Amino acid sequence: MNLKTKEQYEKEMKIFKWCIDNDIRVYREPTRLGKKPTVILVLDYKGQIKKGSEVFTQGSKELENKIAEVYEWAYDRALDAIQREMRIKRDNSS
């Protein structure tokens, strides 16, 4: 069993909080009805919905890791966009 270090956990929580505060969410969507169905991940990126195609077993470590990975991807993408916007504003004001 791979346990996360305190630093890894704190980084994931910082990213998760930032994403929630900035209207970015990752959630599970069942692939069928019934008890403990498999799920896909859905990314709600400021109202833009993107559904994944990879299927996961609920409660699996693989699912938890993928959720953390998607949050980190969305966080990095949003920060890049913010930094580009700031550079454009700075360049246009010069």
Backbone as numpy.savetxt, mean C-alpha at the origin, in Angstrom:
# Nx Ny Nz CAx CAy CAz Cx Cy Cz
10.05 -19.18 11.13 9.20 -18.00 11.13 10.09 -16.76 11.13
9.84 -15.84 10.20 10.61 -14.59 10.13 9.87 -13.49 10.87
10.43 -13.05 11.98 9.85 -11.94 12.72 10.48 -10.65 12.24
9.70 -9.61 12.21 10.20 -8.31 11.79 10.98 -7.68 12.93
12.00 -6.92 12.54 12.73 -6.18 13.55 11.88 -4.98 13.97
12.27 -4.38 15.07 11.56 -3.20 15.55 11.61 -2.09 14.50
12.77 -1.95 13.84 12.94 -0.92 12.82 12.03 -1.17 11.61
11.93 -2.44 11.18 11.05 -2.78 10.07 9.59 -2.47 10.42
9.20 -2.86 11.61 7.83 -2.63 12.06 7.53 -1.13 12.12
8.44 -0.37 12.70 8.22 1.08 12.80 8.16 1.75 11.44
8.99 1.29 10.49 8.95 1.83 9.13 7.61 1.53 8.48
7.13 0.29 8.62 5.83 -0.09 8.04 4.70 0.73 8.66
4.75 0.96 9.96 3.69 1.73 10.62 3.72 3.20 10.19
4.92 3.75 9.99 5.05 5.14 9.52 4.44 5.25 8.12
4.78 4.31 7.24 4.25 4.31 5.88 2.74 4.12 5.89
2.25 3.18 6.69 0.81 2.92 6.78 0.07 4.18 7.24
0.55 4.82 8.28 -0.11 6.02 8.80 -0.11 7.13 7.75
1.02 7.33 7.09 1.11 8.37 6.07 0.11 8.09 4.95
0.04 6.84 4.51 -0.88 6.47 3.43 -2.34 6.71 3.85
-2.72 6.30 5.04 -4.09 6.49 5.51 -4.40 7.99 5.58
-3.46 8.77 6.12 -3.66 10.22 6.23 -3.76 10.89 4.86
-3.22 10.25 3.82 -3.22 10.82 2.48 -4.15 10.08 1.51
-5.16 9.43 2.07 -6.22 8.80 1.28 -5.71 7.70 0.35
-4.80 6.89 0.86 -4.29 5.74 0.13 -4.55 4.51 0.99
-5.29 3.55 0.44 -5.66 2.36 1.21 -5.48 1.10 0.39
-5.12 0.03 1.08 -5.03 -1.29 0.47 -5.99 -2.18 1.26
-6.86 -2.87 0.54 -7.77 -3.77 1.24 -7.96 -5.07 0.47
-8.50 -6.05 1.19 -8.74 -7.37 0.61 -10.14 -7.42 0.01
-10.26 -8.13 -1.10 -11.58 -8.35 -1.69 -11.72 -9.85 -1.94
-12.77 -10.46 -1.38 -12.96 -11.91 -1.57 -13.15 -12.26 -3.05
-12.63 -13.41 -3.43 -12.79 -13.87 -4.81 -14.07 -14.67 -4.99
-14.69 -15.06 -3.87 -15.94 -15.81 -3.91 -16.64 -15.66 -2.58
-17.88 -16.11 -2.51 -18.62 -16.13 -1.25 -18.20 -17.36 -0.46
-18.50 -17.33 0.82 -18.22 -18.50 1.64 -17.26 -18.20 2.77
-16.99 -19.26 3.50 -16.12 -19.14 4.67 -14.65 -19.08 4.23
-13.94 -18.06 4.70 -12.51 -17.85 4.42 -12.16 -18.01 2.93
-12.81 -17.22 2.07 -12.46 -17.32 0.65 -11.07 -16.74 0.39
-10.49 -17.11 -0.72 -9.25 -16.47 -1.12 -9.57 -15.01 -1.45
-8.53 -14.18 -1.49 -8.73 -12.75 -1.70 -7.74 -12.22 -2.72
-8.11 -11.07 -3.30 -7.18 -10.28 -4.09 -7.01 -8.96 -3.34
-5.98 -8.22 -3.69 -5.77 -6.92 -3.08 -6.31 -5.82 -3.97
-6.85 -4.80 -3.34 -7.35 -3.63 -4.05 -6.63 -2.42 -3.49
-6.10 -1.59 -4.39 -5.43 -0.35 -4.01 -6.36 0.81 -4.35
-6.72 1.58 -3.34 -7.49 2.80 -3.53 -6.51 3.94 -3.36
-6.07 4.49 -4.49 -5.05 5.55 -4.50 -5.74 6.87 -4.79
-6.20 7.51 -3.71 -6.89 8.80 -3.81 -8.09 8.73 -4.75
-8.85 7.65 -4.62 -10.06 7.47 -5.41 -9.87 6.66 -6.68
-8.64 6.43 -7.07 -8.38 5.58 -8.24 -8.24 4.14 -7.74
-9.09 3.26 -8.24 -9.11 1.88 -7.77 -8.34 0.99 -8.75
-7.44 0.19 -8.21 -6.70 -0.77 -9.02 -6.76 -2.11 -8.30
-7.30 -3.11 -8.99 -7.41 -4.45 -8.41 -6.25 -5.32 -8.88
-5.70 -6.05 -7.94 -4.63 -6.98 -8.27 -5.18 -8.26 -8.86
-4.30 -9.03 -9.46 -4.72 -10.30 -10.05 -4.22 -11.49 -9.24
-3.25 -11.26 -8.38 -2.69 -12.33 -7.57 -3.68 -12.72 -6.47
-3.86 -14.01 -6.27 -4.83 -14.53 -5.29 -4.07 -15.00 -4.05
-4.61 -14.66 -2.88 -3.96 -14.98 -1.61 -4.90 -15.73 -0.68
-4.33 -16.53 0.19 -5.08 -17.17 1.25 -5.17 -16.20 2.41
-6.37 -16.04 2.94 -6.54 -15.12 4.08 -5.68 -15.58 5.25
-5.11 -14.59 5.94 -4.31 -14.87 7.13 -2.91 -15.37 6.84
-2.53 -15.45 5.56 -1.19 -15.97 5.24 -0.14 -14.87 5.39
1.07 -15.30 5.66 2.20 -14.38 5.76 2.45 -13.72 4.41
2.25 -14.48 3.35 2.42 -13.96 2.00 1.48 -12.76 1.77
0.24 -12.87 2.22 -0.73 -11.78 2.08 -0.28 -10.56 2.89
0.12 -10.78 4.11 0.55 -9.66 4.97 1.76 -8.95 4.38
2.71 -9.73 3.85 3.90 -9.14 3.24 3.54 -8.34 1.99
2.61 -8.86 1.19 2.21 -8.17 -0.04 1.50 -6.86 0.29
0.67 -6.85 1.32 -0.01 -5.62 1.72 1.03 -4.56 2.10
2.01 -4.95 2.91 3.08 -4.02 3.31 3.84 -3.53 2.07
4.09 -4.43 1.13 4.82 -4.08 -0.10 4.03 -3.07 -0.94
2.71 -3.27 -1.06 1.89 -2.36 -1.84 1.82 -0.99 -1.18
1.67 -0.96 0.15 1.69 0.33 0.86 3.01 1.05 0.62
4.12 0.33 0.69 5.42 0.97 0.49 5.55 1.48 -0.95
5.08 0.72 -1.93 5.11 1.16 -3.33 4.30 2.44 -3.49
3.09 2.46 -2.93 2.21 3.64 -3.06 2.84 4.85 -2.37
3.43 4.63 -1.21 4.11 5.69 -0.45 5.26 6.28 -1.28
6.10 5.41 -1.81 7.24 5.87 -2.62 6.76 6.63 -3.85
5.73 6.12 -4.50 5.19 6.78 -5.70 4.63 8.15 -5.36
3.89 8.25 -4.26 3.30 9.54 -3.86 4.39 10.53 -3.50
5.41 10.11 -2.77 6.50 11.02 -2.41 7.25 11.49 -3.64
7.47 10.61 -4.61 8.12 11.02 -5.86 7.30 12.08 -6.57
5.99 11.90 -6.62 5.10 12.88 -7.28 5.15 14.22 -6.56
5.15 14.20 -5.25 5.21 15.43 -4.46 6.53 16.15 -4.72
7.62 15.39 -4.74 8.94 16.00 -4.98 9.03 16.59 -6.39
8.47 15.89 -7.40 8.46 16.42 -8.77 7.67 17.72 -8.83
6.52 17.72 -8.17 5.67 18.93 -8.16 6.40 20.10 -7.51
7.11 19.84 -6.42 7.85 20.89 -5.74 8.97 21.43 -6.63
9.66 20.54 -7.37 10.72 20.98 -8.29 10.16 21.85 -9.41
9.01 21.45 -9.94 8.37 22.22 -11.01 8.00 23.60 -10.51
7.39 23.67 -9.33 7.02 24.97 -8.76 8.25 25.83 -8.53
9.31 25.22 -8.01 10.54 25.96 -7.74 11.15 26.45 -9.03
11.18 25.60 -10.06 11.76 25.99 -11.35 10.93 27.08 -12.03
9.61 27.03 -11.87 8.75 28.05 -12.50 8.79 29.38 -11.77
9.17 29.37 -10.52 9.22 30.63 -9.76 10.58 31.33 -9.91
11.53 30.65 -10.52 12.88 31.23 -10.68 12.92 32.21 -11.82
